[in-house]
Amino acid sequence: MSDRMSVVKKNVFNLFLKPREKEFKNALIRFCGRGLMGNVLAKLTCGNIVYIETTKKVLPYSVPEAKEEMSIETYLEFVGSFLGADFFGEIVVNILYGKITGIKVKKMYKPDDIMECLDAPGK
């Protein structure tokens, strides 16, 4: 039953993707499917992807291979948590030999966010 639910969830996720979100997903699949190395950068404004950039890297073969711990869908679900939210910033996905090694989330703080952080107990 859980396998069926995950398939339904993936299909529903794919139906509602905006063009930039599809472009981001396809860039990840392309990098991972071809065993490439580099980064996929997505810039978000108000939770919407407004810019995507891919950077390929050439590294010597002596670089150790990454361990694949999670599927691309899991990473896409993580990135999807920032979509539609009030998020301003960058998400950079690092890929080594076709395997995702990590995601960097760089957030831009708006004045309201800064005030919330300063007013929070235990600053």
ROSEFI-21738 format. One record per residue: residue in three letters; chain; x, y, z of N, C-alpha, C in turn; residue number from 1. Coordinates in steps of 0.1 Angstrom, whole numbers, plus 5000, padded with zeros to 4 digits. Layout:
BEGIN
<aa: ala | ch: A | n_x: X | n_y: Y | n_z: Z | ca_x: X | ca_y: Y | ca_z: Z | c_x: X | c_y: Y | c_z: Z | i: NUM>
...
***
This chain:
BEGIN
<aa: met | ch: A | n_x: 5008 | n_y: 4988 | n_z: 5000 | ca_x: 5000 | ca_y: 5000 | ca_z: 5000 | c_x: 5009 | c_y: 5013 | c_z: 5000 | i: 1>
<aa: ser | ch: A | n_x: 5019 | n_y: 5013 | n_z: 5008 | ca_x: 5028 | ca_y: 5024 | ca_z: 5008 | c_x: 5035 | c_y: 5027 | c_z: 4995 | i: 2>
<aa: asp | ch: A | n_x: 5039 | n_y: 5016 | n_z: 4988 | ca_x: 5045 | ca_y: 5018 | ca_z: 4974 | c_x: 5035 | c_y: 5025 | c_z: 4965 | i: 3>
<aa: arg | ch: A | n_x: 5023 | n_y: 5020 | n_z: 4965 | ca_x: 5013 | ca_y: 5026 | ca_z: 4956 | c_x: 5011 | c_y: 5041 | c_z: 4960 | i: 4>
<aa: met | ch: A | n_x: 5011 | n_y: 5044 | n_z: 4973 | ca_x: 5009 | ca_y: 5058 | ca_z: 4977 | c_x: 5021 | c_y: 5067 | c_z: 4972 | i: 5>
<aa: ser | ch: A | n_x: 5033 | n_y: 5061 | n_z: 4973 | ca_x: 5045 | ca_y: 5069 | ca_z: 4968 | c_x: 5044 | c_y: 5071 | c_z: 4953 | i: 6>
<aa: val | ch: A | n_x: 5039 | n_y: 5062 | n_z: 4946 | ca_x: 5038 | ca_y: 5063 | ca_z: 4931 | c_x: 5028 | c_y: 5074 | c_z: 4928 | i: 7>
<aa: val | ch: A | n_x: 5016 | n_y: 5074 | n_z: 4935 | ca_x: 5006 | ca_y: 5084 | ca_z: 4933 | c_x: 5011 | c_y: 5098 | c_z: 4937 | i: 8>
<aa: lys | ch: A | n_x: 5019 | n_y: 5098 | n_z: 4948 | ca_x: 5024 | ca_y: 5111 | ca_z: 4953 | c_x: 5034 | c_y: 5117 | c_z: 4942 | i: 9>
<aa: lys | ch: A | n_x: 5043 | n_y: 5108 | n_z: 4937 | ca_x: 5052 | ca_y: 5113 | ca_z: 4926 | c_x: 5044 | c_y: 5118 | c_z: 4914 | i: 10>
<aa: asn | ch: A | n_x: 5034 | n_y: 5111 | n_z: 4910 | ca_x: 5027 | ca_y: 5115 | ca_z: 4898 | c_x: 5019 | c_y: 5128 | c_z: 4900 | i: 11>
<aa: val | ch: A | n_x: 5014 | n_y: 5130 | n_z: 4912 | ca_x: 5007 | ca_y: 5142 | ca_z: 4916 | c_x: 5017 | c_y: 5153 | c_z: 4916 | i: 12>
<aa: phe | ch: A | n_x: 5029 | n_y: 5151 | n_z: 4922 | ca_x: 5039 | ca_y: 5161 | ca_z: 4923 | c_x: 5043 | c_y: 5166 | c_z: 4909 | i: 13>
<aa: asn | ch: A | n_x: 5044 | n_y: 5156 | n_z: 4899 | ca_x: 5048 | ca_y: 5160 | ca_z: 4885 | c_x: 5037 | c_y: 5167 | c_z: 4878 | i: 14>
<aa: leu | ch: A | n_x: 5024 | n_y: 5165 | n_z: 4881 | ca_x: 5014 | ca_y: 5172 | ca_z: 4874 | c_x: 5013 | c_y: 5187 | c_z: 4877 | i: 15>
<aa: phe | ch: A | n_x: 5017 | n_y: 5191 | n_z: 4889 | ca_x: 5016 | ca_y: 5205 | ca_z: 4893 | c_x: 5028 | c_y: 5213 | c_z: 4893 | i: 16>
<aa: leu | ch: A | n_x: 5039 | n_y: 5207 | n_z: 4887 | ca_x: 5051 | ca_y: 5214 | ca_z: 4885 | c_x: 5050 | c_y: 5226 | c_z: 4876 | i: 17>
<aa: lys | ch: A | n_x: 5056 | n_y: 5237 | n_z: 4879 | ca_x: 5056 | ca_y: 5249 | ca_z: 4870 | c_x: 5068 | c_y: 5246 | c_z: 4861 | i: 18>
<aa: pro | ch: A | n_x: 5068 | n_y: 5254 | n_z: 4850 | ca_x: 5079 | ca_y: 5252 | ca_z: 4840 | c_x: 5093 | c_y: 5252 | c_z: 4845 | i: 19>
<aa: arg | ch: A | n_x: 5096 | n_y: 5262 | n_z: 4854 | ca_x: 5109 | ca_y: 5263 | ca_z: 4860 | c_x: 5112 | c_y: 5251 | c_z: 4869 | i: 20>
<aa: glu | ch: A | n_x: 5102 | n_y: 5246 | n_z: 4876 | ca_x: 5104 | ca_y: 5235 | ca_z: 4885 | c_x: 5107 | c_y: 5222 | c_z: 4877 | i: 21>
<aa: lys | ch: A | n_x: 5100 | n_y: 5221 | n_z: 4866 | ca_x: 5103 | ca_y: 5210 | ca_z: 4857 | c_x: 5117 | c_y: 5211 | c_z: 4851 | i: 22>
<aa: glu | ch: A | n_x: 5121 | n_y: 5223 | n_z: 4848 | ca_x: 5135 | ca_y: 5225 | ca_z: 4843 | c_x: 5145 | c_y: 5221 | c_z: 4853 | i: 23>
<aa: phe | ch: A | n_x: 5143 | n_y: 5225 | n_z: 4866 | ca_x: 5152 | ca_y: 5221 | ca_z: 4877 | c_x: 5152 | c_y: 5206 | c_z: 4879 | i: 24>
<aa: lys | ch: A | n_x: 5141 | n_y: 5200 | n_z: 4879 | ca_x: 5140 | ca_y: 5185 | ca_z: 4880 | c_x: 5147 | c_y: 5178 | c_z: 4869 | i: 25>
<aa: asn | ch: A | n_x: 5145 | n_y: 5183 | n_z: 4857 | ca_x: 5152 | ca_y: 5177 | ca_z: 4845 | c_x: 5167 | c_y: 5179 | c_z: 4845 | i: 26>
<aa: ala | ch: A | n_x: 5171 | n_y: 5190 | n_z: 4851 | ca_x: 5186 | ca_y: 5192 | ca_z: 4852 | c_x: 5192 | c_y: 5182 | c_z: 4862 | i: 27>
<aa: leu | ch: A | n_x: 5185 | n_y: 5180 | n_z: 4873 | ca_x: 5190 | ca_y: 5170 | ca_z: 4882 | c_x: 5191 | c_y: 5156 | c_z: 4876 | i: 28>
<aa: ile | ch: A | n_x: 5180 | n_y: 5153 | n_z: 4870 | ca_x: 5179 | ca_y: 5139 | ca_z: 4864 | c_x: 5190 | c_y: 5138 | c_z: 4853 | i: 29>
<aa: arg | ch: A | n_x: 5192 | n_y: 5148 | n_z: 4845 | ca_x: 5202 | ca_y: 5148 | ca_z: 4834 | c_x: 5216 | c_y: 5146 | c_z: 4840 | i: 30>
<aa: phe | ch: A | n_x: 5220 | n_y: 5154 | n_z: 4851 | ca_x: 5233 | ca_y: 5153 | ca_z: 4857 | c_x: 5235 | c_y: 5139 | c_z: 4863 | i: 31>
<aa: cys | ch: A | n_x: 5225 | n_y: 5134 | n_z: 4870 | ca_x: 5226 | ca_y: 5121 | ca_z: 4877 | c_x: 5226 | c_y: 5109 | c_z: 4868 | i: 32>
<aa: gly | ch: A | n_x: 5218 | n_y: 5111 | n_z: 4857 | ca_x: 5216 | ca_y: 5100 | ca_z: 4848 | c_x: 5229 | c_y: 5098 | c_z: 4839 | i: 33>
<aa: arg | ch: A | n_x: 5236 | n_y: 5108 | n_z: 4837 | ca_x: 5248 | ca_y: 5108 | ca_z: 4828 | c_x: 5261 | c_y: 5107 | c_z: 4836 | i: 34>
<aa: gly | ch: A | n_x: 5260 | n_y: 5107 | n_z: 4849 | ca_x: 5272 | ca_y: 5105 | ca_z: 4857 | c_x: 5281 | c_y: 5118 | c_z: 4857 | i: 35>
<aa: leu | ch: A | n_x: 5275 | n_y: 5129 | n_z: 4855 | ca_x: 5282 | ca_y: 5142 | ca_z: 4854 | c_x: 5286 | c_y: 5147 | c_z: 4868 | i: 36>
<aa: met | ch: A | n_x: 5295 | n_y: 5157 | n_z: 4868 | ca_x: 5299 | ca_y: 5164 | ca_z: 4881 | c_x: 5296 | c_y: 5178 | c_z: 4879 | i: 37>
<aa: gly | ch: A | n_x: 5292 | n_y: 5185 | n_z: 4890 | ca_x: 5289 | ca_y: 5199 | ca_z: 4890 | c_x: 5279 | c_y: 5203 | c_z: 4900 | i: 38>
<aa: asn | ch: A | n_x: 5272 | n_y: 5214 | n_z: 4896 | ca_x: 5262 | ca_y: 5220 | ca_z: 4905 | c_x: 5250 | c_y: 5224 | c_z: 4897 | i: 39>
<aa: val | ch: A | n_x: 5238 | n_y: 5223 | n_z: 4904 | ca_x: 5226 | ca_y: 5228 | ca_z: 4898 | c_x: 5221 | c_y: 5239 | c_z: 4908 | i: 40>
<aa: leu | ch: A | n_x: 5220 | n_y: 5251 | n_z: 4904 | ca_x: 5216 | ca_y: 5263 | ca_z: 4912 | c_x: 5202 | c_y: 5267 | c_z: 4908 | i: 41>
<aa: ala | ch: A | n_x: 5194 | n_y: 5269 | n_z: 4919 | ca_x: 5181 | ca_y: 5275 | ca_z: 4917 | c_x: 5179 | c_y: 5287 | c_z: 4926 | i: 42>
<aa: lys | ch: A | n_x: 5175 | n_y: 5298 | n_z: 4920 | ca_x: 5173 | ca_y: 5310 | ca_z: 4928 | c_x: 5158 | c_y: 5311 | c_z: 4930 | i: 43>
<aa: leu | ch: A | n_x: 5154 | n_y: 5313 | n_z: 4942 | ca_x: 5139 | ca_y: 5314 | ca_z: 4945 | c_x: 5136 | c_y: 5328 | c_z: 4950 | i: 44>
<aa: thr | ch: A | n_x: 5124 | n_y: 5332 | n_z: 4946 | ca_x: 5118 | ca_y: 5345 | ca_z: 4951 | c_x: 5104 | c_y: 5342 | c_z: 4954 | i: 45>
<aa: cys | ch: A | n_x: 5100 | n_y: 5344 | n_z: 4967 | ca_x: 5086 | ca_y: 5341 | ca_z: 4971 | c_x: 5083 | c_y: 5326 | c_z: 4969 | i: 46>
<aa: gly | ch: A | n_x: 5093 | n_y: 5318 | n_z: 4970 | ca_x: 5090 | ca_y: 5304 | ca_z: 4969 | c_x: 5089 | c_y: 5299 | c_z: 4955 | i: 47>
<aa: asn | ch: A | n_x: 5092 | n_y: 5307 | n_z: 4945 | ca_x: 5091 | ca_y: 5304 | ca_z: 4931 | c_x: 5105 | c_y: 5304 | c_z: 4925 | i: 48>
<aa: ile | ch: A | n_x: 5108 | n_y: 5294 | n_z: 4917 | ca_x: 5121 | ca_y: 5294 | ca_z: 4910 | c_x: 5121 | c_y: 5304 | c_z: 4899 | i: 49>
<aa: val | ch: A | n_x: 5131 | n_y: 5314 | n_z: 4900 | ca_x: 5131 | ca_y: 5324 | ca_z: 4890 | c_x: 5144 | c_y: 5323 | c_z: 4881 | i: 50>
<aa: tyr | ch: A | n_x: 5153 | n_y: 5315 | n_z: 4885 | ca_x: 5166 | ca_y: 5314 | ca_z: 4877 | c_x: 5172 | c_y: 5300 | c_z: 4880 | i: 51>
<aa: ile | ch: A | n_x: 5177 | n_y: 5293 | n_z: 4870 | ca_x: 5184 | ca_y: 5280 | ca_z: 4871 | c_x: 5197 | c_y: 5281 | c_z: 4863 | i: 52>
<aa: glu | ch: A | n_x: 5207 | n_y: 5276 | n_z: 4870 | ca_x: 5220 | ca_y: 5276 | ca_z: 4863 | c_x: 5227 | c_y: 5262 | c_z: 4866 | i: 53>
<aa: thr | ch: A | n_x: 5233 | n_y: 5256 | n_z: 4856 | ca_x: 5240 | ca_y: 5244 | ca_z: 4858 | c_x: 5255 | c_y: 5246 | c_z: 4855 | i: 54>
<aa: thr | ch: A | n_x: 5263 | n_y: 5241 | n_z: 4863 | ca_x: 5278 | ca_y: 5242 | ca_z: 4861 | c_x: 5284 | c_y: 5228 | c_z: 4861 | i: 55>
<aa: lys | ch: A | n_x: 5290 | n_y: 5225 | n_z: 4850 | ca_x: 5297 | ca_y: 5212 | ca_z: 4849 | c_x: 5312 | c_y: 5214 | c_z: 4854 | i: 56>
<aa: lys | ch: A | n_x: 5317 | n_y: 5204 | n_z: 4861 | ca_x: 5331 | ca_y: 5204 | ca_z: 4866 | c_x: 5338 | c_y: 5192 | c_z: 4861 | i: 57>
<aa: val | ch: A | n_x: 5351 | n_y: 5194 | n_z: 4858 | ca_x: 5359 | ca_y: 5182 | ca_z: 4855 | c_x: 5369 | c_y: 5181 | c_z: 4866 | i: 58>
<aa: leu | ch: A | n_x: 5368 | n_y: 5169 | n_z: 4873 | ca_x: 5377 | ca_y: 5166 | ca_z: 4884 | c_x: 5386 | c_y: 5154 | c_z: 4881 | i: 59>
<aa: pro | ch: A | n_x: 5398 | n_y: 5153 | n_z: 4887 | ca_x: 5406 | ca_y: 5142 | ca_z: 4884 | c_x: 5399 | c_y: 5129 | c_z: 4889 | i: 60>
<aa: tyr | ch: A | n_x: 5403 | n_y: 5118 | n_z: 4883 | ca_x: 5397 | ca_y: 5105 | ca_z: 4887 | c_x: 5401 | c_y: 5101 | c_z: 4901 | i: 61>
<aa: ser | ch: A | n_x: 5410 | n_y: 5107 | n_z: 4907 | ca_x: 5414 | ca_y: 5103 | ca_z: 4921 | c_x: 5404 | c_y: 5108 | c_z: 4932 | i: 62>
<aa: val | ch: A | n_x: 5394 | n_y: 5116 | n_z: 4928 | ca_x: 5384 | ca_y: 5121 | ca_z: 4937 | c_x: 5376 | c_y: 5109 | c_z: 4941 | i: 63>
<aa: pro | ch: A | n_x: 5373 | n_y: 5106 | n_z: 4954 | ca_x: 5365 | ca_y: 5095 | ca_z: 4958 | c_x: 5351 | c_y: 5096 | c_z: 4953 | i: 64>
<aa: glu | ch: A | n_x: 5345 | n_y: 5085 | n_z: 4950 | ca_x: 5331 | ca_y: 5085 | ca_z: 4946 | c_x: 5321 | c_y: 5088 | c_z: 4958 | i: 65>
<aa: ala | ch: A | n_x: 5310 | n_y: 5094 | n_z: 4955 | ca_x: 5300 | ca_y: 5097 | ca_z: 4965 | c_x: 5292 | c_y: 5085 | c_z: 4968 | i: 66>
<aa: lys | ch: A | n_x: 5287 | n_y: 5084 | n_z: 4980 | ca_x: 5278 | ca_y: 5073 | ca_z: 4984 | c_x: 5264 | c_y: 5078 | c_z: 4981 | i: 67>
<aa: glu | ch: A | n_x: 5256 | n_y: 5070 | n_z: 4974 | ca_x: 5243 | ca_y: 5074 | ca_z: 4971 | c_x: 5234 | c_y: 5069 | c_z: 4983 | i: 68>
<aa: glu | ch: A | n_x: 5229 | n_y: 5078 | n_z: 4991 | ca_x: 5221 | ca_y: 5074 | ca_z: 5003 | c_x: 5206 | c_y: 5075 | c_z: 5000 | i: 69>
<aa: met | ch: A | n_x: 5203 | n_y: 5085 | n_z: 4992 | ca_x: 5188 | ca_y: 5088 | ca_z: 4989 | c_x: 5186 | c_y: 5089 | c_z: 4974 | i: 70>
<aa: ser | ch: A | n_x: 5174 | n_y: 5087 | n_z: 4970 | ca_x: 5170 | ca_y: 5088 | ca_z: 4956 | c_x: 5168 | c_y: 5103 | c_z: 4953 | i: 71>
<aa: ile | ch: A | n_x: 5168 | n_y: 5105 | n_z: 4940 | ca_x: 5166 | ca_y: 5119 | ca_z: 4935 | c_x: 5152 | c_y: 5124 | c_z: 4939 | i: 72>
<aa: glu | ch: A | n_x: 5142 | n_y: 5115 | n_z: 4940 | ca_x: 5129 | ca_y: 5120 | ca_z: 4944 | c_x: 5129 | c_y: 5125 | c_z: 4958 | i: 73>
<aa: thr | ch: A | n_x: 5137 | n_y: 5119 | n_z: 4967 | ca_x: 5138 | ca_y: 5124 | ca_z: 4981 | c_x: 5144 | c_y: 5138 | c_z: 4981 | i: 74>
<aa: tyr | ch: A | n_x: 5154 | n_y: 5140 | n_z: 4973 | ca_x: 5160 | ca_y: 5154 | ca_z: 4972 | c_x: 5150 | c_y: 5164 | c_z: 4967 | i: 75>
<aa: leu | ch: A | n_x: 5143 | n_y: 5159 | n_z: 4956 | ca_x: 5133 | ca_y: 5168 | ca_z: 4950 | c_x: 5122 | c_y: 5172 | c_z: 4960 | i: 76>
<aa: glu | ch: A | n_x: 5118 | n_y: 5162 | n_z: 4969 | ca_x: 5108 | ca_y: 5165 | ca_z: 4979 | c_x: 5114 | c_y: 5175 | c_z: 4989 | i: 77>
<aa: phe | ch: A | n_x: 5127 | n_y: 5174 | n_z: 4993 | ca_x: 5133 | ca_y: 5184 | ca_z: 5002 | c_x: 5133 | c_y: 5198 | c_z: 4995 | i: 78>
<aa: val | ch: A | n_x: 5137 | n_y: 5199 | n_z: 4983 | ca_x: 5137 | ca_y: 5212 | ca_z: 4976 | c_x: 5122 | c_y: 5217 | c_z: 4975 | i: 79>
<aa: gly | ch: A | n_x: 5113 | n_y: 5207 | n_z: 4972 | ca_x: 5099 | ca_y: 5211 | ca_z: 4971 | c_x: 5093 | c_y: 5218 | c_z: 4983 | i: 80>
<aa: ser | ch: A | n_x: 5099 | n_y: 5215 | n_z: 4995 | ca_x: 5094 | ca_y: 5221 | ca_z: 5007 | c_x: 5097 | c_y: 5236 | c_z: 5007 | i: 81>
<aa: phe | ch: A | n_x: 5106 | n_y: 5241 | n_z: 4999 | ca_x: 5109 | ca_y: 5255 | ca_z: 4998 | c_x: 5100 | c_y: 5262 | c_z: 4988 | i: 82>
<aa: leu | ch: A | n_x: 5095 | n_y: 5254 | n_z: 4979 | ca_x: 5086 | ca_y: 5260 | ca_z: 4968 | c_x: 5073 | c_y: 5263 | c_z: 4973 | i: 83>
<aa: gly | ch: A | n_x: 5068 | n_y: 5275 | n_z: 4969 | ca_x: 5055 | ca_y: 5279 | ca_z: 4974 | c_x: 5055 | c_y: 5286 | c_z: 4988 | i: 84>
<aa: ala | ch: A | n_x: 5066 | n_y: 5284 | n_z: 4995 | ca_x: 5067 | ca_y: 5291 | ca_z: 5008 | c_x: 5073 | c_y: 5305 | c_z: 5006 | i: 85>
<aa: asp | ch: A | n_x: 5073 | n_y: 5312 | n_z: 5017 | ca_x: 5078 | ca_y: 5326 | ca_z: 5016 | c_x: 5094 | c_y: 5325 | c_z: 5017 | i: 86>
<aa: phe | ch: A | n_x: 5100 | n_y: 5320 | n_z: 5007 | ca_x: 5114 | ca_y: 5317 | ca_z: 5008 | c_x: 5121 | c_y: 5326 | c_z: 4997 | i: 87>
<aa: phe | ch: A | n_x: 5132 | n_y: 5333 | n_z: 5001 | ca_x: 5140 | ca_y: 5341 | ca_z: 4992 | c_x: 5154 | c_y: 5336 | c_z: 4994 | i: 88>
<aa: gly | ch: A | n_x: 5161 | n_y: 5331 | n_z: 4983 | ca_x: 5174 | ca_y: 5327 | ca_z: 4984 | c_x: 5178 | c_y: 5317 | c_z: 4973 | i: 89>
<aa: glu | ch: A | n_x: 5189 | n_y: 5310 | n_z: 4976 | ca_x: 5194 | ca_y: 5300 | ca_z: 4966 | c_x: 5195 | c_y: 5286 | c_z: 4972 | i: 90>
<aa: ile | ch: A | n_x: 5193 | n_y: 5277 | n_z: 4963 | ca_x: 5195 | ca_y: 5263 | ca_z: 4966 | c_x: 5205 | c_y: 5257 | c_z: 4956 | i: 91>
<aa: val | ch: A | n_x: 5216 | n_y: 5252 | n_z: 4961 | ca_x: 5226 | ca_y: 5247 | ca_z: 4953 | c_x: 5227 | c_y: 5231 | c_z: 4955 | i: 92>
<aa: val | ch: A | n_x: 5226 | n_y: 5224 | n_z: 4945 | ca_x: 5227 | ca_y: 5209 | ca_z: 4946 | c_x: 5241 | c_y: 5205 | c_z: 4940 | i: 93>
<aa: asn | ch: A | n_x: 5249 | n_y: 5199 | n_z: 4949 | ca_x: 5262 | ca_y: 5194 | ca_z: 4945 | c_x: 5261 | c_y: 5180 | c_z: 4940 | i: 94>
<aa: ile | ch: A | n_x: 5267 | n_y: 5177 | n_z: 4928 | ca_x: 5266 | ca_y: 5164 | ca_z: 4922 | c_x: 5280 | c_y: 5159 | c_z: 4919 | i: 95>
<aa: leu | ch: A | n_x: 5284 | n_y: 5147 | n_z: 4923 | ca_x: 5297 | ca_y: 5141 | ca_z: 4920 | c_x: 5295 | c_y: 5127 | c_z: 4914 | i: 96>
<aa: tyr | ch: A | n_x: 5300 | n_y: 5126 | n_z: 4902 | ca_x: 5298 | ca_y: 5113 | ca_z: 4894 | c_x: 5284 | c_y: 5109 | c_z: 4893 | i: 97>
<aa: gly | ch: A | n_x: 5275 | n_y: 5118 | n_z: 4891 | ca_x: 5261 | ca_y: 5114 | ca_z: 4890 | c_x: 5253 | c_y: 5112 | c_z: 4903 | i: 98>
<aa: lys | ch: A | n_x: 5259 | n_y: 5114 | n_z: 4914 | ca_x: 5253 | ca_y: 5112 | ca_z: 4927 | c_x: 5253 | c_y: 5125 | c_z: 4935 | i: 99>
<aa: ile | ch: A | n_x: 5241 | n_y: 5128 | n_z: 4940 | ca_x: 5240 | ca_y: 5140 | ca_z: 4948 | c_x: 5247 | c_y: 5139 | c_z: 4961 | i: 100>
<aa: thr | ch: A | n_x: 5256 | n_y: 5148 | n_z: 4964 | ca_x: 5264 | ca_y: 5147 | ca_z: 4976 | c_x: 5259 | c_y: 5157 | c_z: 4987 | i: 101>
<aa: gly | ch: A | n_x: 5251 | n_y: 5166 | n_z: 4983 | ca_x: 5246 | ca_y: 5176 | ca_z: 4993 | c_x: 5238 | c_y: 5187 | c_z: 4987 | i: 102>
<aa: ile | ch: A | n_x: 5231 | n_y: 5194 | n_z: 4995 | ca_x: 5223 | ca_y: 5206 | ca_z: 4991 | c_x: 5226 | c_y: 5217 | c_z: 5000 | i: 103>
<aa: lys | ch: A | n_x: 5230 | n_y: 5228 | n_z: 4994 | ca_x: 5233 | ca_y: 5240 | ca_z: 5002 | c_x: 5221 | c_y: 5250 | c_z: 5001 | i: 104>
<aa: val | ch: A | n_x: 5215 | n_y: 5254 | n_z: 5012 | ca_x: 5204 | ca_y: 5264 | ca_z: 5012 | c_x: 5209 | c_y: 5277 | c_z: 5017 | i: 105>
<aa: lys | ch: A | n_x: 5209 | n_y: 5287 | n_z: 5009 | ca_x: 5213 | ca_y: 5300 | ca_z: 5013 | c_x: 5201 | c_y: 5309 | c_z: 5013 | i: 106>
<aa: lys | ch: A | n_x: 5198 | n_y: 5314 | n_z: 5025 | ca_x: 5185 | ca_y: 5322 | ca_z: 5026 | c_x: 5189 | c_y: 5337 | c_z: 5027 | i: 107>
<aa: met | ch: A | n_x: 5181 | n_y: 5345 | n_z: 5021 | ca_x: 5182 | ca_y: 5359 | ca_z: 5022 | c_x: 5172 | c_y: 5363 | c_z: 5032 | i: 108>
<aa: tyr | ch: A | n_x: 5176 | n_y: 5371 | n_z: 5042 | ca_x: 5167 | ca_y: 5375 | ca_z: 5053 | c_x: 5161 | c_y: 5388 | c_z: 5049 | i: 109>
<aa: lys | ch: A | n_x: 5148 | n_y: 5389 | n_z: 5050 | ca_x: 5141 | ca_y: 5402 | ca_z: 5048 | c_x: 5140 | c_y: 5409 | c_z: 5061 | i: 110>
<aa: pro | ch: A | n_x: 5137 | n_y: 5422 | n_z: 5061 | ca_x: 5137 | ca_y: 5430 | ca_z: 5074 | c_x: 5128 | c_y: 5423 | c_z: 5085 | i: 111>
<aa: asp | ch: A | n_x: 5116 | n_y: 5418 | n_z: 5081 | ca_x: 5108 | ca_y: 5412 | ca_z: 5091 | c_x: 5114 | c_y: 5399 | c_z: 5097 | i: 112>
<aa: asp | ch: A | n_x: 5121 | n_y: 5392 | n_z: 5089 | ca_x: 5129 | ca_y: 5380 | ca_z: 5094 | c_x: 5140 | c_y: 5384 | c_z: 5104 | i: 113>
<aa: ile | ch: A | n_x: 5147 | n_y: 5395 | n_z: 5100 | ca_x: 5158 | ca_y: 5399 | ca_z: 5109 | c_x: 5152 | c_y: 5403 | c_z: 5123 | i: 114>
<aa: met | ch: A | n_x: 5141 | n_y: 5411 | n_z: 5122 | ca_x: 5135 | ca_y: 5415 | ca_z: 5135 | c_x: 5130 | c_y: 5403 | c_z: 5143 | i: 115>
<aa: glu | ch: A | n_x: 5124 | n_y: 5393 | n_z: 5137 | ca_x: 5120 | ca_y: 5381 | ca_z: 5144 | c_x: 5132 | c_y: 5374 | c_z: 5150 | i: 116>
<aa: cys | ch: A | n_x: 5143 | n_y: 5373 | n_z: 5143 | ca_x: 5155 | ca_y: 5367 | ca_z: 5148 | c_x: 5160 | c_y: 5374 | c_z: 5160 | i: 117>
<aa: leu | ch: A | n_x: 5160 | n_y: 5387 | n_z: 5160 | ca_x: 5166 | ca_y: 5396 | ca_z: 5170 | c_x: 5157 | c_y: 5395 | c_z: 5183 | i: 118>
<aa: asp | ch: A | n_x: 5144 | n_y: 5394 | n_z: 5180 | ca_x: 5134 | ca_y: 5394 | ca_z: 5192 | c_x: 5132 | c_y: 5380 | c_z: 5198 | i: 119>
<aa: ala | ch: A | n_x: 5137 | n_y: 5370 | n_z: 5191 | ca_x: 5136 | ca_y: 5356 | ca_z: 5196 | c_x: 5143 | c_y: 5355 | c_z: 5209 | i: 120>
<aa: pro | ch: A | n_x: 5138 | n_y: 5347 | n_z: 5219 | ca_x: 5145 | ca_y: 5345 | ca_z: 5231 | c_x: 5157 | c_y: 5336 | c_z: 5229 | i: 121>
<aa: gly | ch: A | n_x: 5168 | n_y: 5339 | n_z: 5236 | ca_x: 5180 | ca_y: 5331 | ca_z: 5235 | c_x: 5188 | c_y: 5334 | c_z: 5222 | i: 122>
<aa: lys | ch: A | n_x: 5188 | n_y: 5347 | n_z: 5218 | ca_x: 5194 | ca_y: 5351 | ca_z: 5205 | c_x: 5207 | c_y: 5345 | c_z: 5203 | i: 123>
***
